[in-house]
């Protein structure tokens, strides 16, 4: 993997766009799970007898969503380090 050329603003913008694409699916799935989990936890009070199950499902969604978002951050950081590493 070669080091990115960061000599002008257009190349910097292109590299930033490239970095944003790394881990995008994990980040988006994590965001959706966090939002859905928060809604489930909030709605558990009005779910009647299924309330505890809905609340636990919401907490599970929150945990899995945050794990996916942290995975995306790890993937992007690893990719950036590999790109910035000097070859030779």
N, CA and C of each residue as an Amber inpcrd file, in Angstrom:
protein
   264
   0.8500000  -1.1660000   0.0000000   0.0000000   0.0000000   0.0000000
   0.8990000   1.2330000   0.0000000   0.6310000   2.1570000  -0.8810000
   1.4750000   3.3360000  -0.9910000   0.9380000   4.4710000  -0.1290000
   1.8510000   5.3310000   0.2430000   1.4950000   6.4960000   1.0430000
   0.6870000   7.4610000   0.1770000  -0.3890000   8.0600000   0.7220000
  -1.2000000   8.9690000  -0.0950000  -0.4530000  10.2590000  -0.4040000
  -0.7490000  10.8220000  -1.5630000  -0.1550000  12.1010000  -1.9640000
  -1.0270000  13.2170000  -1.4000000  -0.4960000  13.9570000  -0.4250000
  -1.2580000  15.0070000   0.2520000  -0.6640000  16.3810000  -0.0420000
  -0.3640000  16.6370000  -1.3160000   0.3200000  17.8780000  -1.6700000
  -0.6220000  19.0480000  -1.8950000  -1.8670000  18.8020000  -2.2560000
  -2.7880000  19.9260000  -2.4450000  -4.1610000  19.5860000  -1.8710000
  -5.0370000  20.5750000  -1.8440000  -6.3370000  20.4360000  -1.1950000
  -7.2220000  19.3810000  -1.8540000  -7.1640000  19.2520000  -3.1550000
  -7.9960000  18.2690000  -3.8540000  -7.5840000  16.8400000  -3.4820000
  -6.2820000  16.6040000  -3.3710000  -5.8120000  15.2700000  -3.0080000
  -6.1160000  14.9540000  -1.5470000  -6.0590000  15.9580000  -0.7030000
  -6.4240000  15.7680000   0.7040000  -7.9050000  15.4260000   0.8080000
  -8.7420000  16.1270000   0.0660000 -10.1820000  15.8500000   0.0730000
 -10.4730000  14.4430000  -0.4470000  -9.7400000  14.0210000  -1.4710000
  -9.9360000  12.6760000  -2.0080000  -9.5350000  11.6130000  -0.9750000
  -8.4590000  11.8580000  -0.2550000  -8.0320000  10.8890000   0.7670000
  -9.0310000  10.8490000   1.9160000  -9.5690000  11.9800000   2.3040000
 -10.5960000  12.0010000   3.3520000 -11.8320000  11.2210000   2.9220000
 -12.2280000  11.3720000   1.6670000 -13.3690000  10.6130000   1.1500000
 -13.0610000   9.1140000   1.1650000 -11.8290000   8.7670000   0.8340000
 -11.4100000   7.3640000   0.8670000 -11.4810000   6.8140000   2.2850000
 -11.0250000   7.6080000   3.2550000 -11.0760000   7.1780000   4.6490000
 -12.5190000   7.0240000   5.1380000 -13.4000000   7.9220000   4.7060000
 -14.8010000   7.8230000   5.1190000 -15.4540000   6.5500000   4.6130000
 -14.9760000   6.0100000   3.5070000 -15.5710000   4.7980000   2.9510000
 -15.1330000   3.5340000   3.6960000 -14.0460000   3.6160000   4.4550000
 -13.5600000   2.4480000   5.1910000 -14.4500000   2.2350000   6.4170000
 -15.0230000   1.0550000   6.5320000 -15.8850000   0.7390000   7.6710000
 -17.2530000   1.3840000   7.6050000 -17.6500000   1.8570000   6.4390000
 -18.9170000   2.5670000   6.3200000 -20.1130000   1.6690000   6.6500000
 -20.1170000   0.4440000   6.1540000 -21.2410000  -0.4570000   6.4180000
 -21.3820000  -0.7570000   7.9040000 -20.2640000  -1.0000000   8.5750000
 -20.3080000  -1.2610000  10.0070000 -20.8060000  -0.0290000  10.7690000
 -20.3370000   1.1260000  10.3680000 -20.7350000   2.3660000  11.0480000
 -22.2260000   2.6310000  10.8730000 -22.7410000   2.4500000   9.6610000
 -24.1620000   2.6850000   9.4180000 -25.0320000   1.6550000  10.1290000
 -24.6380000   0.3940000  10.0880000 -25.3930000  -0.6430000  10.7940000
 -25.3750000  -0.3900000  12.2960000 -24.2370000   0.0240000  12.8130000
 -24.1450000   0.3500000  14.2350000 -25.0420000   1.5100000  14.6070000
 -25.0810000   2.5200000  13.7760000 -25.9360000   3.6760000  14.0480000
 -27.4050000   3.2580000  14.0620000 -27.8050000   2.4540000  13.0840000
 -29.2000000   1.9940000  13.0230000 -29.5410000   1.1760000  14.2630000
 -28.6320000   0.2910000  14.6810000 -28.8930000  -0.5200000  15.8710000
 -28.9660000   0.3270000  17.1380000 -28.1240000   1.3430000  17.2540000
 -28.1660000   2.2130000  18.4260000 -29.4870000   2.9700000  18.4840000
 -29.9220000   3.4970000  17.3680000 -31.1940000   4.2310000  17.3410000
 -32.3560000   3.2880000  17.6390000 -32.3670000   2.1110000  17.0060000
 -33.4470000   1.1540000  17.2440000 -33.4400000   0.6660000  18.6920000
 -32.2630000   0.4450000  19.2350000 -32.1650000   0.0200000  20.6330000
 -32.6580000   1.0860000  21.5850000 -32.3250000   2.3330000  21.3200000
 -32.7940000   3.4260000  22.1710000 -34.3190000   3.5450000  22.1080000
 -34.8710000   3.3900000  20.9270000 -36.3320000   3.4380000  20.7910000
 -36.9710000   2.2690000  21.5310000 -36.3800000   1.0790000  21.4510000
 -36.9270000  -0.0830000  22.1430000 -36.8860000   0.0970000  23.6570000
 -35.7850000   0.6300000  24.1780000 -35.6850000   0.8630000  25.6150000
 -36.7120000   1.9040000  26.0420000 -36.8840000   2.9340000  25.2580000
 -37.8480000   3.9870000  25.5720000 -39.2790000   3.4520000  25.5230000
 -39.5700000   2.5890000  24.5590000 -40.9290000   2.0800000  24.3780000
 -41.2390000   0.8940000  25.2820000 -40.2600000   0.3690000  26.0020000
 -40.4900000  -0.8220000  26.8260000 -41.5200000  -0.5680000  27.9200000
 -41.6470000   0.6490000  28.3770000 -42.6130000   0.9650000  29.4250000
 -44.0500000   0.8040000  28.9770000 -44.3110000   0.9700000  27.7150000
 -45.6780000   0.8510000  27.2120000 -45.9020000  -0.4450000  26.4370000
 -45.0080000  -1.4170000  26.6130000 -45.1280000  -2.6820000  25.8850000
 -45.9000000  -3.7310000  26.6640000 -46.3940000  -3.3960000  27.8380000
 -47.1930000  -4.3360000  28.6250000 -46.3540000  -5.4820000  29.1530000
 -46.8680000  -6.6960000  28.9830000 -46.1920000  -7.8810000  29.5160000
 -44.8820000  -8.1600000  28.7880000 -44.7550000  -7.6960000  27.5650000
 -43.5230000  -7.9120000  26.7970000 -42.4620000  -6.8630000  27.1090000
 -42.7510000  -5.9710000  28.0400000 -41.8340000  -4.8840000  28.3640000
 -40.4210000  -5.3130000  28.7040000 -40.2420000  -6.2650000  29.6260000
 -38.8600000  -6.6830000  29.9450000 -38.1020000  -7.2580000  28.7470000
 -38.7880000  -8.0370000  27.9140000 -38.1180000  -8.6010000  26.7320000
 -37.7360000  -7.5040000  25.7460000 -38.6290000  -6.5380000  25.5660000
 -38.3360000  -5.4200000  24.6600000 -37.1760000  -4.5950000  25.2050000
 -37.1600000  -4.4020000  26.5190000 -36.0740000  -3.6330000  27.1300000
 -34.7340000  -4.3500000  26.9540000 -34.6980000  -5.6590000  27.1870000
 -33.4530000  -6.4050000  27.0000000 -33.0210000  -6.4120000  25.5420000
 -33.9800000  -6.5170000  24.6400000 -33.6410000  -6.4570000  23.2100000
 -33.0680000  -5.0870000  22.8600000 -33.6250000  -4.0480000  23.4600000
 -33.1050000  -2.7020000  23.2380000 -31.6840000  -2.5520000  23.7470000
 -31.4260000  -3.0760000  24.9430000 -30.0610000  -3.0150000  25.4820000
 -29.0870000  -3.8140000  24.6180000 -29.5390000  -4.9540000  24.1180000
 -28.6890000  -5.7600000  23.2300000 -28.3980000  -4.9970000  21.9380000
 -29.4100000  -4.3260000  21.3950000 -29.2020000  -3.5120000  20.1900000
 -28.2220000  -2.3800000  20.4420000 -28.3550000  -1.7270000  21.5920000
 -27.4080000  -0.6550000  21.9340000 -25.9810000  -1.1920000  22.0230000
 -25.8140000  -2.3130000  22.7110000 -24.4660000  -2.8760000  22.8790000
 -23.8690000  -3.2990000  21.5430000 -24.6520000  -3.9920000  20.7340000
 -24.1470000  -4.4420000  19.4380000 -23.8700000  -3.2600000  18.5130000
 -24.7350000  -2.2600000  18.5550000 -24.5310000  -1.0720000  17.7210000
 -23.2490000  -0.3330000  18.0760000 -23.0110000  -0.1490000  19.3700000
 -21.7750000   0.5280000  19.7720000 -20.5550000  -0.3130000  19.4460000
 -20.6780000  -1.6330000  19.5670000 -19.5500000  -2.5030000  19.1930000
 -19.2340000  -2.3660000  17.7080000 -20.2610000  -2.2940000  16.8750000
 -20.0350000  -2.1170000  15.4330000 -19.4010000  -0.7570000  15.1350000
 -19.8390000   0.2720000  15.8210000 -19.2630000   1.5960000  15.5830000
 -17.8010000   1.6380000  16.0150000 -17.4770000   1.0070000  17.1350000
 -16.0820000   0.9520000  17.5670000 -15.2380000   0.1130000  16.6040000
 -15.8250000  -0.9500000  16.0430000 -15.1270000  -1.7430000  15.0360000
 -14.8060000  -0.9010000  13.8130000 -15.7440000  -0.0760000  13.3860000
 -15.5120000   0.7950000  12.2320000 -14.3840000   1.7840000  12.5140000
 -14.3400000   2.3200000  13.7180000 -13.2650000   3.2440000  14.0870000
 -11.9210000   2.5120000  14.0480000 -11.8890000   1.2910000  14.5760000
 -10.6600000   0.4960000  14.5530000 -10.2090000   0.2240000  13.1220000
 -11.1410000  -0.1670000  12.2540000 -10.7980000  -0.4600000  10.8580000
 -10.2440000   0.7680000  10.1510000 -10.8660000   1.9160000  10.3820000
 -10.3990000   3.1390000   9.7230000  -9.0150000   3.5400000  10.2310000
  -8.7920000   3.4230000  11.5300000  -7.4820000   3.7650000  12.0910000
  -6.3960000   2.8420000  11.5610000  -6.7020000   1.5470000  11.4920000
  -5.7290000   0.5850000  10.9670000  -5.4140000   0.8710000   9.4980000
  -6.4480000   1.1710000   8.7170000  -6.2480000   1.4810000   7.3010000
  -5.3770000   2.7300000   7.1510000  -5.6510000   3.7660000   7.9270000
  -4.8720000   5.0050000   7.8460000  -3.4130000   4.7470000   8.2200000
  -3.1840000   3.9770000   9.2690000  -1.8020000   3.6680000   9.6560000
  -1.0660000   2.9140000   8.5600000  -1.7530000   1.9680000   7.9220000
  -1.1250000   1.2230000   6.8340000  -0.7950000   2.1400000   5.6640000
  -1.6880000   3.0570000   5.3490000  -1.4380000   3.9790000   4.2260000
  -0.3020000   4.9470000   4.5200000  -0.1860000   5.3830000   5.7670000
   0.8270000   6.3780000   6.1200000   2.1950000   5.7680000   6.3920000
   2.2520000   4.4540000   6.5130000   3.5270000   3.7800000   6.7750000
   4.4500000   3.9660000   5.5720000   5.6740000   4.3000000   5.8520000
   6.6780000   4.4780000   4.7900000   7.0560000   3.1210000   4.2250000
   7.1420000   3.0410000   2.9260000   7.6440000   1.8310000   2.2850000
   9.1430000   1.9620000   2.0880000   9.7950000   0.8350000   2.1920000
  11.2070000   0.9180000   1.9000000  12.0750000  -0.0090000   2.6070000
